[in-house]
Amino acid sequence: MNGPADGGPPPNLDRERLLHHLDTMWRIRAFEEAALRGLADGHVRGAIHPSIGQEAVATAVCLNLARADLLLSTHRGHGHTLAKGADAQAMMRELFGREGGTCGGKGGSMHIADFSVGMLGANGVVSANIPIAVGAAHAIRLRGGTEIVACLFGDGAINRGPFLEGLNWAKIFHLPVLFVCEDNGWSATTRTADLTAGEGAAARAQSLGIPAQILDGNDALALDEAARAAIDDVRAGEGPRLLHVRTYRITGHTAADAAPYRDAAEVEAWRGRDPIRRLADALAHAGVDAARLEEARTRAEAEMADVLANAAAAPWPAPEAAYADVQDIGDPAVRAF
């Protein structure tokens, strides 16, 4: 797709739509930067896996979904959840373990869920969200629903059994699932290319007969177009699709990981391909006023500063809520025998 590097914006650029994407990307980044401050101040309960640098993927996929569509995410899922429409304040309270969190403060960063926007949950187990997504899609098929399921997972997930099992089941039963491999090149602290045979997620999907594309995960314009087309195909009953999007996390695997295993020049090269800056440049080339572009950042940062302060001031859950939402099946020894 043509862009600023090619001498100009693409033809018929939908400025309002892409400004919404820019706003969302800035909100994701500002949320995570605020969460990192919360962690440094001792408020966050548990680990945080930032997605700074990967915002275009969450935005392009989730803003093309309907509210009733379902979403399954990973341990690096703040951006996906925000873009699907979850409330930032409830999300931050969840990270802080406070009353009013999306899961009552019991799930934390890696297990955020918000059924009200179709977000069935992040998942701390690599690839475990794939069979859940396929199961949800099969349930939709059995009850004759019209929703689709989007399942985002990392490049490390494709080497685990649930990837093959999930894609095979989705293809055999012609299920309404969009699989998105969010490939940031690193499986925790190991370069994924050193551990993955063959040509990766797209090739593996195609070997099962699932149409797949390889995309630049930092090009918001191209991603929006590709995600919209793939989602339209899935919604039209054409079966599962897979997008293999190549991106990069600027931070380490977790907030506590300084990532000394990565070459500094590599990180800086990816900073130069920042998806937010690239989209802002395209919009500026298309004639969007610089003040509007700057407003997207300042508004997001002000919002998340308030979110951070309010979460820190929120009360702890009542002690009696500890056993709410927990299923008591009795003594397993008695029930099993």
Secondary structure, DSSP 8 states (H G I E B T S, - for coil): ---GGGTS--TT--HHHHHHHHHHHHHHHHHHHHHHHHHHTT---S-----TT-HHHHHHHHTTS-TTSEEE--SS-HHHHHHHT--HHHHHHHHHT-TT-TTTTSS-GGG--BGGGTEEE--SSTTTHHHHHHHHHHHHHHHT----EEEEEEGGGGGSHHHHHHHHHHHHTT--EEEEEEE-SEETTEEGGGT--TT-HHHHHHHTT--EEEEETT-HHHHHHHHHHHHHHHHTT---EEEEEE---SS-SSTT---TTS-HHHHHHHHTT-HHHHHHHHHHHTT--HHHHHHHHHHHHHHHHHHHHHHHHS----GGGGGTT------HHHHH-
